[in-house]
Structures are given as structure tokens and as C-alpha cells.
Amino acid sequence: MSRRPFSSRALGRAALQAIAAAPVAALLAGPLAAQGSRLHAELDRRAAEVNAKVVSWRRDIHEHPELGLQETRTAALVADHLRKLGMEVRTGVAGTGVVGILKGGKPGKVVALRADMDALPVTEMTDLPFKSKVRTQWNGQEVGVMHACGHDNHVAILMGTAEVLAGMRAQLPGTVVFLFQPAEEGPGGAEPMIKAGVLDDPKVDAIFGLHVWPGPAGDVLYRPGAAMAASNQFTIKVRGRQTHGAAPWGGVDPIVTGSQIVLALQTVVSRQLNITQVPAIVTVAQFNGGIRSNIIPDTAVLVGTIRTFGRDQKAQVFASVQRIATQVAASAGATAEVHIDSGYPVTANHEALTRQMAPSIARAVGADRVAEAPMITGAEDFSYFQEKVPGVFVFLGVTPRDQDWRKAAQNHSPFFFADESALPGGVRTMASLALDYLTGVAPAPVPTRAGQ
């Protein structure tokens, strides 16, 4: 996954205040503005009160990570918490998913908040006292299991958000649906949850999600429109003709041919696409072939990923990969079979909804801690939710503010570290997005939240 979103330009404070000015000005003299101010004050107070629990949940989940569709312990922890808050709770959704439904004291719209629960087959190398020591089998190898993408933070933040909003249910005009999703890292949990009806009962009007990321702890980034890439895995099976390693002329070498394909694929992005418009990625990450030093094998297999930001661009990349693989193989007397999976769609933030909710993000963390994200070539199956209902996906910085986030370990690294000082901002952000969407009250941004 590509990183570095925090290198983007910061949104000017004046611009953020301008976004909020029109709706706020119309409300300042009325009772709705006063009510909104009281609700935001209560939200902030409750977020501060629940923070110790959020930290505790995060550490517990981090120490006990579970791979996709195996999140039974995490799901049980979540379901128990939601039940204690008096919610309607559904478990076993799309395997191990959990849904909590919070009905407000007044009628209104329905908003969904989502967190993914799964960990990765990564052996943790941090020195945290709550580091993971879990081991498992993955692709025939014994590996560690780690929340190397920070989903432990997502779950804890949404559990805290649930407690904040549950405490304000009498004042909520509408319903909040909490989606704790399995298997974001694969094979994918969002689409199965949609098929299970999580957006239909009750009918969801909008959805919000959050992801922790390298960047100053507590800063939030977002981008209207295409924010994260579509992701497609490809497999290329090169078939030659097996022969003795000492007599290569007696066969067709799929390893040499595969190497030529790898090199030729580098021209897809560098020479065949206009990347001044939008970025794209073609990466070969696996190359498997052969079992002995003196046997040229019959086949070699290449596996990689494609990242794109539009249908036309995707079609062009797919055609280029197919053409290069088959024709390079043919030039060597070999053949190549290309398979490209359906993958994840582009994560595209609803532009009008993003503009509408910008003041809520600024109020939650401070206008000076909000920036616009560049296009990110990582991928997210939150995109499936956004294909069904308007949605906004934001990024929360978790690098200690006294460190250079540009040098911090990236998501999926065994050294990935999340500064817990960012957690309160995550809770305020998610709770504010839900509250402000339901009430329709746009808050004035807070100039700064230094030290939080």
C-alpha cells in the first residue's frame, strides 16, 4: 500500500472557516445553534471520559490479534460492549461481523459507522509491553499475527464512539448503525456484509469510516472524490518446456521468460499511461518457479497487484498486462496465462457529503490539524459501502508528534506503531460525523486542540 498522505498541503484555516461560515451564520441567532453547541460540548466531555477504556480496549485487541474471518474473540468483546450499552446486536454477520443498532430518542435519518477488525500474518517486532505473541499457520508457514495495519485502533475508537453516542441517545434524531467488519485485509468483508443486509435494515442514508496512518498524531486527512485506488491481483503462469539445467537449449526456460515479462511490465506505468492525470501502479511481488538447481522447470508463476483510479485507466492497464505477458512469452517460444481478479473498487468519497461534513472534522480535531489527502494507492473494501450509499473515509495520524512521520514505520510493517494520543481525536471525529449528520447542525471549527 502506498503511504505518505500527510505530505499533502494543509487546508488553510480560512478555507475551513469559509466552508462552515454560511450554515453557521444562519444559525447563530437561533436555538438550533445553541443546541448544537451544547451537544458538541457533551460529546467532547463523554469522549474524554471514555478515553481510558478506549486505550485499554486497544491494547487488549492489539495483544490478541486475529486474522480475517477468525475474529471471534474481538467480535465477542465488541458484542458484549454494545449489549451493555442497550443496543440491538447482531453477530455472525458475514462470518464474524458484528452490527449494533442505536435508536435515538427522536425520528430521523440513519447513519452507519464502520471499523474493520482483522489483523495480518506479520510477526511483531515492536517492544510494546502488549505486543502480540500470537502464532499461526499462513500459506504453509508458521508466522506471527499482528495488528500491523492498525485495525485494533479502529475497533477501540468505534467502541468508544458507541459509548459516547449511546449516552446521548435521547438527544439523537435518528439511528446509528455500528458496523464491525471482518476480513478487510482479505478475502474481504464489506461486500458480504452488504449482501447480509447491513445497509438495508434499517436503511442507511450515509456511512463514515476511519483509518490510522503515518502522520502527526491527531491530524486528520480527507479528500473529496477518488481517495484510494482500486486494487486487483494478477497471476501470470508462464509455461515453457522442462529440461536439464546443463542443457538449456533442450527446452524453453520459463524463468528467463518470466524475468523478461517482469521487466516489460515496468513500461505499463512509465511509458503507456498518462500519469499526469491520475497515478497507477503495477507491481510484481512474487516469482515462483523450480525446485532444483539443475532443472529448468516447466512453469513459473508471477503474482502482483494493479492499482488504478478509473474504469478507463483500469481497462488500459489490464489490456497492457495481458498483451505484454502473452507476447513476451510467445517471443521466447513459451506461453503465458493471465488471470486478474475482481479486487476492490476505488474508494471514492461522496463530494457533496465531504464538503458538508468538513466543519465537523475541523471541530473534532481543530482546524490546524486538518489537511487534504493526495490520492493514495492503497486500497480499502470500504469502497463497497460507498457504491451503495454516500460515504466519507478519513485518515487519522498516529505518529508521535515529536517524531518525523516520514521516517515512521508504515502500515503492514512489523514495527508499525500507533501513538494512543490520537485516539481521543478519532472518537471525537467519528462521533461528530454521526451526530452532525443526524442533527444537520454544522459546527464552527475549533482553532486549535494543542496537546490533545
Backbone torsions as a table, in degrees:
resi	resn	phi	psi	omega
1	MET	NA	136.9	176.8
2	SER	-74.2	146.6	-179.7
3	ARG	-117.2	-147.1	174.0
4	ARG	67.3	28.8	-179.8
5	PRO	-66.9	-22.6	-174.8
6	PHE	-79.3	1.7	173.6
7	SER	-80.2	-5.3	179.6
8	SER	-68.6	158.6	177.4
9	ARG	-65.3	145.3	176.3
10	ALA	-76.2	145.3	172.0
11	LEU	-70.9	128.9	179.9
12	GLY	-62.7	144.7	179.8
13	ARG	-61.0	-36.9	179.3
14	ALA	-63.3	-37.9	179.3
15	ALA	-65.7	-42.0	179.3
16	LEU	-64.8	-40.4	179.3
17	GLN	-67.5	-32.0	178.0
18	ALA	-66.8	-36.8	178.2
19	ILE	-59.5	-40.3	-175.5
20	ALA	-86.1	-18.1	-167.6
21	ALA	-61.1	-46.8	-173.7
22	ALA	-61.3	-55.3	179.8
23	PRO	-65.9	-33.2	-177.9
24	VAL	-69.9	-41.5	-177.6
25	ALA	-59.7	-37.2	-178.8
26	ALA	-69.5	-18.5	-174.0
27	LEU	-105.7	-14.3	-170.1
28	LEU	-55.2	-38.1	-175.5
29	ALA	-85.5	-6.1	-173.8
30	GLY	-102.9	168.4	-179.3
31	PRO	-68.0	-24.3	-178.5
32	LEU	-64.8	-37.9	178.6
33	ALA	-64.0	-43.4	179.4
34	ALA	-63.6	-40.7	178.1
35	GLN	-63.3	-43.0	178.6
36	GLY	-60.4	-41.0	179.1
37	SER	-62.9	-42.1	178.3
38	ARG	-64.4	-41.4	179.9
39	LEU	-64.2	-41.2	179.7
40	HIS	-66.9	-37.3	177.2
41	ALA	-64.3	-41.8	178.1
42	GLU	-66.3	-39.8	178.2
43	LEU	-59.5	-47.2	-179.6
44	ASP	-61.6	-40.9	-179.5
45	ARG	-64.0	-45.7	-179.4
46	ARG	-66.8	-36.3	178.2
47	ALA	-63.7	-39.6	177.9
48	ALA	-66.1	-39.5	-178.1
49	GLU	-67.7	-32.0	-175.9
50	VAL	-88.5	-5.2	-171.5
51	ASN	-60.1	-39.8	179.7
52	ALA	-59.8	-38.1	177.1
53	LYS	-67.0	-41.8	-179.6
54	VAL	-59.6	-45.0	177.9
55	VAL	-61.1	-44.4	-180.0
56	SER	-62.9	-44.6	178.2
57	TRP	-61.8	-43.8	-178.4
58	ARG	-59.7	-44.5	-178.1
59	ARG	-67.1	-39.3	178.8
60	ASP	-64.0	-45.9	-179.5
61	ILE	-67.3	-37.4	178.9
62	HIS	-63.2	-38.9	-178.0
63	GLU	-74.8	-19.0	-177.9
64	HIS	-126.8	63.9	-176.8
65	PRO	-73.8	153.0	179.5
66	GLU	-137.4	137.9	179.4
67	LEU	-70.9	168.4	-177.6
68	GLY	-56.1	134.4	-178.5
69	LEU	67.6	11.2	173.5
70	GLN	-120.3	14.8	-171.7
71	GLU	-80.6	48.5	-174.5
72	THR	-70.5	-42.6	-179.4
73	ARG	-66.9	-45.4	179.4
74	THR	-61.6	-44.2	-179.6
75	ALA	-61.9	-39.4	179.3
76	ALA	-65.4	-40.6	177.7
77	LEU	-61.0	-45.6	-179.6
78	VAL	-64.5	-49.8	-176.5
79	ALA	-60.7	-40.9	179.5
80	ASP	-62.8	-41.7	179.4
81	HIS	-64.3	-46.2	-178.6
82	LEU	-64.3	-37.9	177.6
83	ARG	-63.4	-40.4	179.4
84	LYS	-64.3	-24.2	177.9
85	LEU	-84.4	-0.4	176.8
86	GLY	83.3	21.6	-179.1
87	MET	-89.4	158.7	164.9
88	GLU	-75.7	126.7	-173.8
89	VAL	-122.8	133.3	175.5
90	ARG	-119.2	130.6	-179.1
91	THR	-118.5	169.7	-179.6
92	GLY	66.0	23.6	-179.4
93	VAL	-79.4	121.6	-177.8
94	ALA	55.8	37.6	179.6
95	GLY	106.2	-86.7	-176.3
96	THR	-120.5	11.0	-178.6
97	GLY	-70.3	155.9	179.2
98	VAL	-128.9	136.3	176.9
99	VAL	-123.6	129.5	174.2
100	GLY	-117.8	135.3	-177.9
101	ILE	-118.3	117.2	179.6
102	LEU	-107.9	112.8	179.8
103	LYS	-94.2	121.8	179.8
104	GLY	-71.9	170.9	-177.7
105	GLY	-79.1	-6.0	-179.8
106	LYS	-131.7	154.2	178.0
107	PRO	-70.7	155.9	179.4
108	GLY	170.5	-160.8	-177.3
109	LYS	-76.0	177.2	177.7
110	VAL	-122.4	125.2	178.2
111	VAL	-120.3	141.6	178.2
112	ALA	-111.9	143.6	174.6
113	LEU	-123.5	134.0	-172.8
114	ARG	-123.1	140.8	170.3
115	ALA	-135.7	139.6	176.0
116	ASP	-95.5	148.1	-168.1
117	MET	-111.8	-13.8	-167.6
118	ASP	-84.2	155.9	178.1
119	ALA	-107.4	-172.2	-175.5
120	LEU	-123.8	155.8	174.7
121	PRO	-78.8	72.1	-178.1
122	VAL	-130.8	135.4	177.4
123	THR	-86.2	116.2	-173.9
124	GLU	-67.6	136.3	-178.4
125	MET	-119.7	10.6	177.3
126	THR	-76.9	171.5	177.0
127	ASP	-109.2	25.7	179.4
128	LEU	-65.1	142.6	177.5
129	PRO	-66.1	-19.6	178.1
130	PHE	-109.5	27.9	179.4
131	LYS	-63.1	154.8	179.4
132	SER	-75.9	137.1	172.7
133	LYS	-119.6	13.6	-177.6
134	VAL	-71.1	138.6	177.5
135	ARG	-123.5	152.1	178.6
136	THR	-156.9	174.2	174.4
137	GLN	-97.7	132.5	179.3
138	TRP	-142.4	118.3	-178.7
139	ASN	52.2	40.9	176.7
140	GLY	79.9	6.2	179.9
141	GLN	-122.7	148.4	173.6
142	GLU	-83.7	125.2	-177.9
143	VAL	-137.5	166.9	172.3
144	GLY	-82.2	170.3	175.2
145	VAL	-126.5	131.6	-174.3
146	MET	-146.6	146.4	170.4
147	HIS	-81.3	66.2	-175.8
148	ALA	-78.3	-7.5	175.8
149	CYS	-111.0	5.8	171.5
150	GLY	82.2	15.5	-178.1
151	HIS	-67.1	-20.2	173.9
152	ASP	-60.6	-37.6	176.7
153	ASN	-66.6	-41.1	-179.5
154	HIS	-59.9	-46.2	-178.5
155	VAL	-64.2	-46.8	-178.8
156	ALA	-63.1	-41.3	179.1
157	ILE	-62.0	-43.7	-178.0
158	LEU	-72.4	-31.9	173.5
159	MET	-63.1	-41.7	176.9
160	GLY	-65.7	-40.6	177.4
161	THR	-60.9	-40.7	178.8
162	ALA	-60.7	-41.1	-180.0
163	GLU	-68.5	-39.4	178.2
164	VAL	-60.7	-50.9	-175.4
165	LEU	-72.6	-32.8	176.8
166	ALA	-62.6	-34.4	177.7
167	GLY	-71.1	-12.4	-178.8
168	MET	-115.3	16.1	-171.9
169	ARG	-57.9	-35.6	-177.6
170	ALA	-63.3	-24.8	-177.0
171	GLN	-98.1	-3.3	-176.5
172	LEU	-84.4	125.3	175.4
173	PRO	-92.7	81.4	-179.1
174	GLY	139.9	-157.8	-172.9
175	THR	-131.5	141.8	174.7
176	VAL	-114.6	127.3	177.4
177	VAL	-106.8	120.1	-179.9
178	PHE	-97.9	119.4	-177.9
179	LEU	-109.8	111.1	174.5
180	PHE	-103.1	105.2	-166.0
181	GLN	-99.4	137.6	173.2
182	PRO	-86.1	162.7	158.6
183	ALA	60.4	34.6	175.7
184	GLU	-63.1	-37.4	-178.6
185	GLU	-72.2	-7.6	179.0
186	GLY	132.2	142.4	5.2
187	PRO	-80.7	5.0	-179.4
188	GLY	110.6	127.2	-178.4
189	GLY	-116.0	-18.1	-176.6
190	ALA	-66.4	-49.3	-177.5
191	GLU	-62.2	-44.9	175.3
192	PRO	-61.0	-34.8	177.9
193	MET	-67.0	-38.9	177.1
194	ILE	-62.3	-44.1	178.9
195	LYS	-64.0	-26.6	177.4
196	ALA	-79.7	-4.3	172.9
197	GLY	94.5	18.4	-174.9
198	VAL	-68.6	-19.3	177.8
199	LEU	-95.4	-2.4	-172.7
200	ASP	-109.0	-23.2	-174.8
201	ASP	-136.7	87.6	3.0
202	PRO	-79.2	166.1	-177.6
203	LYS	-73.1	115.3	-175.3
204	VAL	-81.4	135.1	179.5
205	ASP	-94.9	-29.9	-179.4
206	ALA	-157.5	158.3	-178.2
207	ILE	-139.9	145.7	178.8
208	PHE	-130.9	146.2	177.7
209	GLY	-143.1	164.9	-175.7
210	LEU	-142.8	146.3	175.3
211	HIS	-136.9	133.7	174.9
212	VAL	-75.6	151.9	-168.8
213	TRP	-157.6	153.6	172.5
214	PRO	-60.0	127.0	-178.2
215	GLY	163.9	163.8	-178.9
216	PRO	-52.8	128.6	-174.5
217	ALA	-56.5	126.4	178.3
218	GLY	95.4	-13.7	175.2
219	ASP	-73.8	149.7	178.9
220	VAL	-125.6	133.9	174.8
221	LEU	-116.6	148.5	172.2
222	TYR	-154.4	164.6	-178.7
223	ARG	-146.4	126.2	173.6
224	PRO	-66.6	147.0	178.6
225	GLY	76.4	-152.7	-176.6
226	ALA	-59.8	118.3	-175.6
227	ALA	-112.8	-39.8	179.3
228	MET	-130.9	153.6	-171.2
229	ALA	-77.1	158.7	163.2
230	ALA	-72.4	146.4	-176.9
231	SER	-125.8	129.3	177.9
232	ASN	-136.8	126.6	175.6
233	GLN	-86.1	138.4	175.6
234	PHE	-121.8	149.3	175.7
235	THR	-128.6	130.0	177.9
236	ILE	-120.0	116.5	177.9
237	LYS	-101.0	112.0	-179.3
238	VAL	-95.7	122.4	-179.3
239	ARG	-113.1	120.0	176.5
240	GLY	-110.7	-132.8	175.6
241	ARG	-146.4	120.5	-173.1
242	GLN	-65.8	143.5	178.4
243	THR	-156.8	173.1	177.1
244	HIS	-69.4	140.0	179.9
245	GLY	-62.5	-22.3	179.1
246	ALA	-87.6	-4.3	179.1
247	ALA	-135.6	64.2	-174.9
248	PRO	-61.9	-24.1	178.9
249	TRP	-68.0	-11.9	-179.3
250	GLY	-84.3	-0.7	-179.2
251	GLY	-147.9	-163.3	175.0
252	VAL	-124.9	120.2	-171.1
253	ASP	-83.5	109.5	179.9
254	PRO	-74.5	-19.7	179.0
255	ILE	-73.5	-45.7	175.4
256	VAL	-62.5	-43.9	179.5
257	THR	-63.0	-43.5	177.3
258	GLY	-61.0	-38.3	178.1
259	SER	-63.0	-40.3	177.7
260	GLN	-65.2	-35.9	177.4
261	ILE	-66.1	-43.3	178.4
262	VAL	-56.4	-46.9	-179.3
263	LEU	-65.2	-42.7	-178.4
264	ALA	-65.7	-32.8	179.7
265	LEU	-65.0	-20.5	178.3
266	GLN	-66.5	-17.2	-179.2
267	THR	-85.0	-10.6	-179.3
268	VAL	-59.6	-51.2	-179.3
269	VAL	-81.0	-41.6	-172.6
270	SER	-75.8	-22.7	-173.7
271	ARG	-130.0	-16.5	-172.4
272	GLN	-112.7	-13.1	-179.3
273	LEU	-114.8	147.2	173.1
274	ASN	-87.9	89.0	-175.5
275	ILE	-84.7	7.0	169.6
276	THR	-73.8	-16.4	178.9
277	GLN	-86.5	-60.3	176.1
278	VAL	-145.6	151.8	-179.5
279	PRO	-74.6	165.3	174.1
280	ALA	-153.9	157.6	-178.6
281	ILE	-137.5	136.2	165.9
282	VAL	-129.7	112.6	-177.0
283	THR	-123.3	129.5	169.5
284	VAL	-96.3	118.2	-173.1
285	ALA	-112.8	-14.2	177.7
286	GLN	-135.6	141.7	176.8
287	PHE	-141.4	108.0	-175.3
288	ASN	-122.4	131.5	177.2
289	GLY	-177.0	139.8	174.7
290	GLY	86.9	153.3	178.6
291	ILE	-133.1	-11.2	179.6
292	ARG	-138.8	156.6	-178.0
293	SER	-71.5	-21.0	-175.5
294	ASN	-114.6	21.2	175.9
295	ILE	-127.6	119.2	169.9
296	ILE	-79.1	119.8	-170.0
297	PRO	-76.0	171.6	178.2
298	ASP	-79.4	-32.7	-175.4
299	THR	-136.5	158.3	169.8
300	ALA	-139.6	147.2	-176.2
301	VAL	-124.9	129.2	176.4
302	LEU	-109.5	136.7	178.3
303	VAL	-131.0	137.6	-179.3
304	GLY	-159.0	-170.0	-178.0
305	THR	-131.7	147.5	175.8
306	ILE	-118.7	134.3	177.2
307	ARG	-126.1	126.1	-178.2
308	THR	-140.5	168.7	-176.6
309	PHE	-125.6	10.0	179.2
310	GLY	-163.2	158.6	-176.3
311	ARG	-64.4	-43.9	-179.1
312	ASP	-64.8	-42.7	178.5
313	GLN	-62.8	-43.2	179.3
314	LYS	-60.8	-45.4	-179.9
315	ALA	-61.2	-39.3	179.2
316	GLN	-65.7	-42.8	179.8
317	VAL	-65.4	-45.3	179.4
318	PHE	-57.0	-46.0	-178.8
319	ALA	-64.1	-38.5	-179.7
320	SER	-67.1	-43.0	178.9
321	VAL	-62.3	-44.6	178.7
322	GLN	-60.6	-48.4	-176.5
323	ARG	-64.4	-47.3	-178.2
324	ILE	-62.4	-47.6	-176.6
325	ALA	-61.8	-48.0	-175.8
326	THR	-70.6	-39.3	-175.4
327	GLN	-79.0	-35.1	174.1
328	VAL	-64.2	-42.5	177.9
329	ALA	-61.5	-44.5	-179.4
330	ALA	-61.8	-35.8	-179.5
331	SER	-65.8	-20.8	179.2
332	ALA	-99.5	1.0	-177.1
333	GLY	83.9	13.3	178.7
334	ALA	-108.0	-179.1	172.7
335	THR	-127.9	160.5	178.1
336	ALA	-139.1	129.9	173.5
337	GLU	-106.0	126.9	-176.2
338	VAL	-113.1	127.8	174.4
339	HIS	-125.5	129.2	177.5
340	ILE	-123.0	123.3	-175.6
341	ASP	-79.8	172.8	-175.9
342	SER	-74.2	-28.1	172.7
343	GLY	59.8	-163.3	178.9
344	TYR	-100.7	142.0	176.9
345	PRO	-73.5	174.9	174.4
346	VAL	-64.1	134.9	172.0
347	THR	-82.6	105.0	-173.2
348	ALA	-117.3	112.9	178.4
349	ASN	-73.1	130.9	178.4
350	HIS	-61.5	119.3	-169.1
351	GLU	-64.4	-45.1	-179.5
352	ALA	-65.7	-41.6	179.6
353	LEU	-66.4	-37.6	178.0
354	THR	-61.6	-45.2	178.1
355	ARG	-63.7	-40.0	-179.5
356	GLN	-61.7	-39.2	-173.5
357	MET	-93.5	-3.3	-179.3
358	ALA	-54.9	-43.6	178.8
359	PRO	-63.1	-30.0	179.5
360	SER	-67.0	-40.2	178.4
361	ILE	-65.8	-43.8	-179.4
362	ALA	-63.4	-39.7	178.5
363	ARG	-66.4	-36.5	-175.0
364	ALA	-67.9	-37.7	-174.1
365	VAL	-120.6	-10.2	-176.3
366	GLY	102.9	135.7	-176.1
367	ALA	-60.9	-28.7	-178.8
368	ASP	-79.9	-1.5	179.6
369	ARG	-116.1	24.0	178.5
370	VAL	-119.1	138.0	178.2
371	ALA	-142.2	160.0	176.1
372	GLU	-89.3	130.6	-178.7
373	ALA	-82.8	146.4	169.3
374	PRO	-75.9	175.2	171.3
375	MET	-64.5	134.4	-176.5
376	ILE	-112.5	128.1	-175.3
377	THR	-85.1	2.5	164.9
378	GLY	-69.5	166.9	-177.3
379	ALA	-131.0	159.1	-175.3
380	GLU	-148.6	136.1	177.2
381	ASP	-83.2	4.9	165.3
382	PHE	-55.3	-24.1	-179.8
383	SER	-57.0	-30.9	179.1
384	TYR	-65.8	-38.2	176.2
385	PHE	-62.9	-41.3	-177.3
386	GLN	-68.5	-20.9	175.6
387	GLU	-73.4	-19.3	-176.9
388	LYS	-100.8	-38.7	-179.0
389	VAL	-138.9	156.4	175.8
390	PRO	-57.5	136.0	-177.5
391	GLY	-147.6	157.8	176.9
392	VAL	-134.5	131.3	-179.8
393	PHE	-120.0	126.1	-175.2
394	VAL	-121.8	166.4	-178.0
395	PHE	-120.6	135.2	-178.7
396	LEU	-112.9	120.0	178.0
397	GLY	-68.1	138.8	-178.1
398	VAL	-133.1	17.0	176.6
399	THR	-87.1	132.3	178.1
400	PRO	-49.1	136.6	-172.3
401	ARG	-69.4	-14.7	176.3
402	ASP	-91.8	8.0	178.5
403	GLN	-117.2	156.8	176.4
404	ASP	-81.0	108.0	-176.8
405	TRP	-62.4	-23.7	-179.6
406	ARG	-67.1	-21.8	179.4
407	LYS	-103.4	1.1	-177.8
408	ALA	-72.2	152.2	175.7
409	ALA	-60.5	135.3	-176.5
410	GLN	-81.8	164.7	170.8
411	ASN	-53.8	142.3	-178.8
412	HIS	81.7	-0.6	174.7
413	SER	-82.7	146.7	175.3
414	PRO	-66.9	-11.4	179.3
415	PHE	-104.9	8.2	-177.8
416	PHE	-58.1	132.5	-176.1
417	PHE	-134.5	136.1	177.9
418	ALA	-115.7	121.9	177.9
419	ASP	-75.0	121.1	-175.8
420	GLU	-69.2	-9.2	176.3
421	SER	-67.0	-15.8	178.7
422	ALA	-81.4	-17.2	-173.2
423	LEU	-61.3	-43.2	178.8
424	PRO	-58.9	-39.2	177.4
425	GLY	-64.6	-34.5	176.4
426	GLY	-65.1	-42.8	178.6
427	VAL	-65.5	-45.4	179.5
428	ARG	-61.8	-38.6	-179.1
429	THR	-64.4	-50.6	-177.7
430	MET	-66.3	-42.2	179.7
431	ALA	-66.5	-39.2	-179.7
432	SER	-67.2	-39.8	178.8
433	LEU	-60.4	-43.8	179.6
434	ALA	-67.6	-49.3	-176.8
435	LEU	-61.0	-48.9	-175.5
436	ASP	-70.1	-31.9	176.4
437	TYR	-65.7	-42.6	-178.3
438	LEU	-70.8	-41.1	-177.4
439	THR	-81.7	-25.6	-176.6
440	GLY	75.4	11.7	180.0
441	VAL	-94.7	117.4	178.8
442	ALA	-89.6	120.1	-176.8
443	PRO	-82.4	157.2	169.6
444	ALA	-76.7	137.1	-178.9
445	PRO	-66.0	145.0	174.7
446	VAL	-80.6	128.2	-175.8
447	PRO	-57.6	-40.9	-177.2
448	THR	-155.6	152.5	172.1
449	ARG	-130.8	46.6	-177.3
450	ALA	-54.8	135.6	176.6
451	GLY	85.9	-1.4	-179.9
452	GLN	-104.9	NA	NA
